[in-house]
Amino acid sequence: MRVLVVEDQARLADSVARVLRREGMAVDVAYDGTAALERAAEVDYDVVVLDRDLPGVSGDEVCHRLTREPMRTRVLMLTAAATIADRVRGLTIGADDYLPKPFAYPELVARVRALGRRSQPAVPPVLVRGDLALDPARRVATRAGTRLALNPKEMAVLEYLLTAGGRVVSAEELLERVWDEATDPFTTTVKATMNRLRSKLGEPPVIETVPRAGYRI
């Protein structure tokens, strides 16, 4: 899942990004509305976590611009204002969900995951392929009933491949959807992660390499 965090308080923005990355999400950060709009024009985000009280281009205006055209990006609006009128205003300008500050990180993660599921075609709550199963909400993957010790990026790659339902996924697509902007586009990190994932999945192999095209379950 690719997420954009937009928050002018750098400490909070970076903290939110760290928490979401630990959950296996690819997270970019913008510290003002102008930067948020520039990034959203370049990347197809699943979820935008958007502070309402931004300097310059306000969070309301960013939300309005992001949602005025049909798109799959979902917006979770954050604000220190917690009145009913504020929440109604946030939802009427296009936000999909609303979370007042201060908030608990587990709730933030749960809401981002829920919005991420809404941004994609409907998928089962547990992804199953043969004897391989992955529960995205619990972050648990098993094969033949045995739990797999996957790190967040391996879990995210496996989830993306399972969600693709047998479609070939290119390395470039994985790099865009599972890694964030800090990743060197010429890196071998996709190949290295895939090799580790295959090793942990064991035999017989379940991830196929399609020459000059990518990977598929």
N, C-alpha and C positions, 0 to 999 in steps of 0.2 A: 504494500500500500504506500502511495506517495502522498505526503502531507506537507502543507505549507503552514508554518506558525508565524503569525503577524502580531507583534507585540513590541511597543516602544521601550518598555522596561527590559533592557538587555539581560539582566540577571534572571528575570522570570522567563523570558523567551528561551534562553539557553537551557534553563532547568527543564522546561516543558519538552524541549527538543531531546534532551538526554533521556528523559523518562520514556518518550515514545520510541526512541531508537532502541532502548533496551527491550522493547516489545517487538522488535524486528521490523519496524516501519522505517521507510526512507523519508527523512525530514530535512526540509530546507527552512531557513529562517529569514524573515524580513522585519526590519525595525521601524518601518514607516509605510504609509499607504502607497506612496509612489513606487517604492521598491516592490511592494506586494503585487501591484498591477503589472509591473514589468515582468516579474517572474511568472505570474499566471498566464501571461500572453505567450510564454515560451514553453511552459510545462503543463501537461494535462493532469492536474492534481485530483486525487480522489476526495480529499478533505482539506478545507482551509480552516484553521483555528484562528479566529480573527478577533482581536481586541477592538472594542467599539470606540474607545477614547484615544484615537491616534492623532498626533499633530499633523498639520498640513492636510493631506487628503484623509478625511475621517473614515472610521471603520464603516459607518453607515453608507458613505459614498462608494467605498471599495466593494461592500456587499451588493449594493445596487448594480454596479458595473459588472460584477461577476455573475449575477443571476438574471440580468435583463434579457439574455439570450438563452435558448434551451441548451443545457449542458448537464453533464453528469456530476460535476463537482458539487460537493455538499459543504455547507458553511456552518460551523459551530461558532457562535458569537460569544465572546467573553466581555463582561463589564462589571465595574464596581457598583453600578446602579442596579438595585434588585427589586424595584417596585414593579407591580403588575403592568403599569403603563409602559415602563421601559421594556419589559419582556414582549409585550404586544407590539410595540414599535419595531423591535428587532426582528420579530417574525414576519411582520407585514412588509418589510423591505426586502424579504427574500431569504433570511436565515432559516436553516433547517432545524436548528436546535439552539438553545440558549443556556449558558452556564454562568451564574453570578460568581464574582470573586468575594472572598477567597474560596477556593474549591479544593477538593481532595483529589489527588492524582489518580487513584484507582477509578473514581467516577469519570474523570476526564478521559482516561484510556478507554473505559467502557463505552462512552458516548462517541468517541472517535471511531472505534471499531464498528459500532452500530451504524454510523453514517457511512463508513466505508463499504459496508455490505449493501447499503441502499444505492451506492453509486455504481454497483456492478449488477449484471444480470443475476437473478435469483439463483442461489446455490444452496445445497443441503447444509444443515448446521454441522454435520460431520462429513468430511470429504473421504470417500472410500474408493480404492482401486485395487481389486484383488484382495490380497491379505494386508494391504497398506491402508492405514486410516489416520486422519489428522483432524483434530478438534481445534479450530482456530480460536474459539473463545477461551478454552482452557490452556491453549498452547501446548498440547500433548499430541505426539505422533507415535504410532505403534506399528509394528510389522509382525504378523502372526501372533498378535497378543503381547509382544514384548515391547516395552517402551524404548524409544530411541533417544539417545543423548545428543540432541541437536542444539547448536547455538542459535541465537536469534536470526542471523542471516540465512543459515541453512534451513531453518523452519520457514522463513519467508519465501525462499526459492521453491521449496517443496510445495507450499501452499499455492504459489502462483502457477506452478506446473499442473497441480491437481485441478485448480479452478479452470485452467485452459481446456480441460476435458479431452486430451489427446491431440489438441492443436499444437503444431510446431511453434515454439517460442524462440526467437532469436536471442543471441547474447546481448545485442543492443537493446532489445525490449526489456530483458531482465535488468540490465544496467540502469535503465530509465525508471522502471517501476519498483525495484527492490533497493537500489542504492540511491544516494542523494548527490547534490551538486558538488560536494567535496571530493567525489571519486574521480580519479583521472580516467577519461574516456578511453585511453589507450592501455589501461591496466589489464592484467591477466586475472583480476580478482574473481570474475565470473567463472573462469575455467578452474581456478584453484578451489573455489567454494563448491563447484559441481563435483570435483574429484573427491573432496572430503565427504560430501553428501552421499555419493555413490558408495563409498567405503562403509559408511555407517548404515546404509540401507541393506547392505549385504547381498547375498545370492538367493535366487537368480536376479540378474539386473532388472531394474524397472524403469530406468531413465535411458532413453535411446538418443544417441547423437545422430542427427540428420546432416550429412555432409553439406557444407556451404549454406545451411539453413538455420540450424539451431538444435533445440532439445525438445523432447516430448516424453510424457509418461506413457 
